Amino acid sequence: MELHLNVELKTLIVKVLKTKLMQYHQAVRLGQERARKSQMTLFSHAGFAMLTLTVKKSQGMFVPVGEKELVSIVQKPEGWVTVIVDEEGYAKAQSKILTEKEAREILNKAKNAGIPEYTGQVRLV
């Protein structure tokens, strides 16, 4: 009886792990779609944009970055970047390193095009 229970428990563990693995890959796929859309949005304002985050961790599980697009600028040691973030501040796309003036110009272009500004903490790669 104990051996039978042990086999069932191992099968259950494998099934749970496979489910979590599939959910992670689904989160990555959906996150990539959302981040690519944001990359194209930023590209239209900056002339250059690279993909950044596609997933984030929420309650111990990986979930795709949010669908909403907000714009912000961030100062890095090398200079400034303009970013498109989700509603929690996870950067989905970013510009190349810019001067503060260039970053603010792109920020203003995006805001003038109807993208709301994000003023919270930005989470970069």
N, C-alpha and C positions, 0 to 999 in steps of 0.2 A: 504494500500500500504506500509506504513512504517513497519508494522508487518511482512509482507512477505519479505521485504528486510532484516530485522533483522534475520529472520530464515535462509535465504540464507547465510548471513554473518557468522553466527554461524557454519553452515555446512562447509563453506569454511575454517574457522579456524580449525575445527576438522580434515578436510582432510589434511591441511598443517602440523598440529602436527603429524598426523599418518605417513606422508611421512618422516618427519625429524626423527621420532623415528625409522622407518625402516632403514633409511640411517645410523643412529648411530649403530644399531645392525649389519648391513652389514659391516660397518667400523671395528667394534670390531672383527667380524668373520675373515675378511681378515687380520687384524692386528695380530690376534692370530696366524694365519698360518705363517705369515712372522716372527714373534717373536720366534715361536717354531723352525723354521728352523735355525734362528740365535743362539738359545739356543743349538741346536745340534752341530752347527759349533763350538761354544765356548767350549762345552763339549769335543769335539774331541781334543782340544788343552790343556784344563785346567783340565780335569777329573771331573769337577763340573761346573754347570752353572744354573742360575735361570732366569726365564722369568721376564722381567721388564715391560716396556711400550708396549701397543698394539695399542693405538690411540694417536693422537696429535690434537691440535686445529689449524685450518688454516682458516683465514678469517671468524671467528665466528662459524665455523662448525667443527665437529669431523671428522677426516680422519684417515685411517690406517697409521701406521708407514711405512716408505719407504721400498722398496724392496732391495735396495743396502746394502751391508754389508761392514763396515769399522771397524777397530779395534783401540782401544785407552786404555789408563790407566788413572785412576782418583785417586787422594788422597782424602780420607775421614777422618774424625776425628779418626776412629777406625783403619785405615790402608789404604791399596791400593786395588783397584779392576781393573780387566781387563774387558772391555766391548765391545760388538758388537753394533754399532750404525748405524742409517741410514744416508743419505746424509745431513741431517740437524742437526745431533748430538743427536738425540733421542735414548737413550739406549734401545735396544730390549732385551738384555741378559747381565748378569754380573756374574763374578766369585764370590766366597766367599771372605772374607777379607784376604788379603795376605800381605807379606812383599813387599817392593818396588822391591827387587831383583826378587822375584817370579813373580810379575806382569809383570816386564820387560821381563822375560824369556818367559812367555806365549805370550806377545806382539810380541816378535821376532819369535816365532814358527808360529804364525798366519801370520805374514808378509812374512816369508819364504815359507808359503803355498800359497802365492799369494793374501792375503787379504790386501788391501791398508790401510795405517795408517790414522786415522782421527786426525787432529791437532787443530780443533776448539773447541768451548765450548761444553762440553757434558752435556746433560740434563738427569739427573737421576730421579728416583721416589722420 
